[in-house]
Amino acid sequence: MSVTAVVTGATAGIGKEIARGLLRQGATVVIGARGGGRSEAARAELAEEAGAGHVEHLPLDVASMSSVREFATAVTKAHSTVQLLVNNAGAWFSERRQTAEGHELTLATNVLGPHLLTHLLLPAMRAGKPARVINIVSDVAAHYDATDLEWRARKYDGFQAYAQSKQALRMMTWKQAQRLEGSGVVANAVSPGFVNTGFIQNATGFVANVIRLSRIFAVTPEKGAATPLWVALAPELANVSGKFFHSRKEKNGKFRDQAALDKLEKLLDEMTEITGRR
C-alpha cells in the first residue's frame, strides 16, 4: 500500500486509532499535533505497532492559521504526494476563547484549521490521486448562523458553538466535493458516533456533564475509528464524494443549500486569508 496519510488530532482517541489502522495497512502516516512529550509518546507508541507502515510527527496547532501553514509546508517538503487527509482534530469549550489571531477557538479548531489545511495540501493530493479528504463530523449539527460564526453577537454557549462548528464542517465538505469534482480527489464527512474520548475535557456545564455520565454507553475509540477507516480505504468508495457516513452506511448529510455553501466558503476563505478563488 503506497499511501501517505495526514491525520490531525492523532495523539489520542479516534485519531490515534485511525493512524494505527492506516499503519497496519502499510501507509506512511504523518501525525499533526502540538509539540511536547505527548506528541512524541504517541508517535513512539504507534511506531511499535506500525507493522509495514511508517509514522512521522510534525508540530501542528490546528487552531493557529500560521501553524497550519507551517505544517503544510513541512508536509509537502517531505512528501511530494499525499493520498489521504483526515481532519480529525476537534474541541469544545464552555467559555468563549480567542486565538492569538483573533478567531473564536471552537470555530478555529473545528473548521478554520481544516479548511485551510485542506486547501494547502490539495496540490500534493492532486499529484497523488486518487486521493481522499475525510472530515470527522458529529451527529450533533445545529445553531448555524452565517452572520455570527464567531459568536460575537450571540450569548456564547459552548455546546451550541460546537454544534454550529460541526454543521459548518459538513457544509464545508459538500463545497469541497463540488470544487474537487473530476480532480481525482474526493471529500466526505464521517461521524464516528458516540465515542468515549477526552474531547470534552475543556467543557463544563449541564450538557458536558450529561455526556460524561453517558460514557458507559459510548463505544471505544477503536470502534469509533472503524467507519473513518472504511471510508479512507474501501476500494468501492474511491470515487464517492460529497457524502455523509455513519456506522459504515451512507446517511442523509443535510445542509446542502447552494447559496449557504457558497457564502460559507467565502467567509472561511476571508478568515483564513485564502485568495484567488474563482
C-alpha positions in Angstrom: 0.0 0.0 0.0 1.8 3.2 -1.2 -0.2 5.8 0.7 0.9 8.9 2.5 -1.7 9.9 5.0 -2.0 13.1 7.1 -4.1 12.7 10.3 -4.7 15.6 12.7 -5.5 15.1 16.4 -3.8 11.7 16.5 -2.2 11.7 19.9 -5.2 10.1 21.5 -8.7 8.8 20.9 -10.2 8.3 17.5 -7.3 10.0 15.7 -4.7 7.7 17.2 -6.8 4.6 16.2 -7.3 5.9 12.7 -3.5 6.4 12.4 -3.0 2.9 13.9 -5.3 1.3 11.4 -3.6 3.1 8.4 -0.2 2.0 9.7 -1.4 -1.6 9.8 -2.2 -1.3 6.1 1.3 -0.2 5.3 0.7 3.6 5.0 3.1 6.3 5.8 1.2 8.4 8.4 2.1 12.0 9.3 0.6 13.0 12.7 -0.1 16.6 13.1 -0.1 17.5 16.8 1.1 20.1 19.2 4.8 19.7 20.3 5.9 18.2 23.6 6.1 14.8 25.2 2.5 13.8 24.3 3.1 14.0 20.6 6.4 12.1 20.8 4.8 9.5 23.1 2.0 8.9 20.6 4.5 8.6 17.7 6.6 6.1 19.7 3.6 4.0 20.6 2.3 3.9 17.1 5.8 3.1 15.7 6.0 0.0 17.8 2.7 -1.3 16.3 3.2 0.0 12.8 3.7 -3.3 11.0 4.6 -2.4 7.5 3.8 1.3 7.9 5.9 4.3 8.9 4.8 7.1 11.3 6.1 10.6 11.5 5.0 13.6 13.5 5.2 17.3 12.8 4.1 20.2 15.1 0.6 21.5 14.4 -1.8 23.7 16.3 -4.8 23.4 14.1 -6.4 26.5 15.7 -3.5 28.6 14.5 -3.5 29.5 10.9 0.2 30.3 10.9 0.9 26.9 12.4 -1.3 25.2 9.8 0.7 27.0 7.0 4.0 25.9 8.6 2.7 22.3 8.9 1.5 22.1 5.3 4.8 23.4 4.1 6.7 20.8 6.1 4.4 18.0 4.9 4.8 18.9 1.2 8.6 19.4 1.6 8.9 15.8 3.0 6.2 14.2 0.7 5.6 15.2 -2.9 2.3 13.4 -2.9 -0.5 12.9 -0.3 -3.3 10.3 -0.8 -5.3 10.8 2.4 -6.1 13.7 4.7 -8.1 13.1 7.8 -9.2 16.3 9.5 -9.9 14.7 12.9 -8.8 17.3 15.5 -11.7 18.9 17.3 -12.6 20.6 20.6 -15.5 22.0 22.7 -15.0 24.9 25.1 -17.5 26.1 27.7 -16.4 29.7 27.6 -15.7 31.9 24.6 -12.0 32.0 23.9 -10.0 33.6 21.1 -6.8 32.5 19.4 -3.8 34.8 19.2 -5.0 35.6 15.6 -8.4 36.8 17.0 -10.6 33.8 16.0 -13.2 32.1 18.2 -11.4 29.0 19.4 -14.0 26.3 18.6 -14.5 27.6 15.1 -10.8 27.9 14.6 -10.1 24.3 15.7 -13.0 22.6 14.1 -13.5 24.5 10.9 -10.9 27.2 10.0 -7.9 24.9 10.5 -9.3 22.0 8.5 -10.5 24.4 5.8 -7.0 26.0 5.4 -5.1 22.7 5.7 -7.2 21.0 3.0 -6.6 23.9 0.7 -2.9 23.9 1.2 -2.5 20.2 0.8 -4.6 19.9 -2.3 -1.8 20.3 -4.8 0.0 17.3 -3.2 -3.3 15.4 -3.2 -4.0 16.1 -6.8 -0.4 15.0 -7.6 -1.1 11.8 -5.6 -4.5 11.0 -7.0 -6.6 9.1 -6.4 -6.8 10.8 -3.0 -9.4 11.3 -0.3 -10.3 14.0 2.2 -12.2 12.8 5.3 -13.7 15.4 7.7 -14.7 13.9 11.1 -18.0 15.4 11.9 -20.7 14.7 14.5 -24.3 13.6 14.8 -24.7 17.0 16.5 -25.2 19.7 14.0 -27.3 22.9 14.7 -27.3 26.6 15.7 -25.7 27.7 12.4 -25.7 31.4 11.9 -23.6 32.7 9.0 -23.8 36.2 10.3 -22.2 35.3 13.6 -19.9 32.3 13.1 -17.5 33.6 15.8 -20.2 34.3 18.4 -19.6 38.0 18.8 -23.2 39.0 18.8 -24.9 36.0 20.5 -24.6 35.0 24.1 -21.9 32.3 24.0 -23.0 28.7 24.6 -20.2 26.1 24.3 -22.4 23.3 23.2 -24.2 25.4 20.6 -20.8 26.7 19.3 -19.6 23.1 19.0 -22.8 22.1 17.2 -22.5 25.1 14.8 -18.9 24.2 14.0 -19.9 20.6 13.2 -22.7 21.7 10.9 -20.2 24.1 9.2 -17.8 21.3 8.8 -20.4 19.2 6.9 -21.2 22.2 4.7 -17.5 22.8 4.1 -17.3 19.1 3.0 -20.1 19.5 0.4 -18.4 22.6 -1.1 -15.0 20.8 -1.2 -16.6 17.9 -3.0 -18.1 20.3 -5.6 -14.8 22.0 -6.2 -12.9 18.8 -6.4 -15.2 17.1 -8.9 -13.2 15.5 -11.7 -9.9 16.2 -10.0 -9.2 12.7 -8.7 -9.7 13.9 -5.1 -12.9 13.1 -3.2 -14.2 14.7 0.1 -16.6 13.0 2.5 -17.9 13.6 6.0 -17.8 10.8 8.6 -19.4 10.6 12.0 -17.7 8.1 14.4 -20.7 8.0 16.6 -20.7 8.4 20.4 -17.1 7.6 21.4 -15.6 7.5 24.8 -12.8 10.1 24.3 -11.5 13.1 26.1 -12.6 15.7 23.6 -14.8 17.5 26.1 -12.1 17.8 28.7 -12.3 21.6 28.4 -16.1 21.7 28.7 -18.2 22.2 31.8 -21.9 22.7 32.3 -25.1 20.5 32.1 -24.7 19.1 28.6 -21.0 18.2 29.1 -21.8 16.5 32.4 -24.6 14.5 30.9 -22.2 13.3 28.2 -19.6 12.3 30.8 -22.2 10.4 32.7 -23.4 8.7 29.5 -20.0 7.4 28.6 -21.0 3.9 29.8 -23.0 3.7 26.5 -20.2 5.0 24.3 -18.1 2.9 22.0 -14.3 2.6 22.3 -12.0 4.8 20.1 -11.1 1.7 18.1 -14.7 1.1 17.2 -15.2 4.8 16.6 -12.3 4.7 14.1 -13.9 1.8 12.1 -16.1 3.9 9.8 -13.5 6.6 9.1 -11.0 3.8 8.2 -13.6 2.2 5.9 -14.2 5.5 4.1 -10.5 6.0 3.8 -9.6 2.6 2.5 -12.6 0.9 0.8 -12.0 0.4 -2.9 -15.7 0.9 -3.6 -15.6 4.4 -2.2 -12.6 5.6 -4.3 -14.8 7.8 -6.5 -17.6 8.6 -4.0 -17.7 12.2 -2.9 -19.8 14.7 -1.0 -21.4 12.0 1.2 -22.1 11.6 4.9 -21.3 8.3 6.5 -22.2 6.8 9.9 -21.8 3.1 11.0 -20.4 2.1 7.6 -23.6 3.4 5.9 -24.4 6.4 3.9 -26.8 8.7 5.7 -28.6 12.0 4.9 -26.0 14.7 5.4 -28.4 17.6 5.2 -27.4 21.3 5.0 -26.9 21.5 1.2 -28.4 24.8 0.2 -26.2 26.0 -2.5 -26.3 29.7 -1.6 -25.4 28.9 2.0 -22.5 26.7 0.9 -21.1 29.4 -1.4 -21.4 32.0 1.4 -19.7 29.8 4.0 -16.7 29.1 1.7 -16.4 32.9 1.1 -16.4 33.6 4.8 -13.9 30.8 5.6 -11.6 32.0 2.8 -11.7 35.5 4.2 -10.9 34.3 7.8 -8.1 32.1 6.6 -6.8 34.6 4.0 -7.2 32.2 1.1 -7.3 34.3 -2.1 -7.7 33.6 -5.8 -10.9 31.5 -5.8 -13.0 31.6 -9.0 
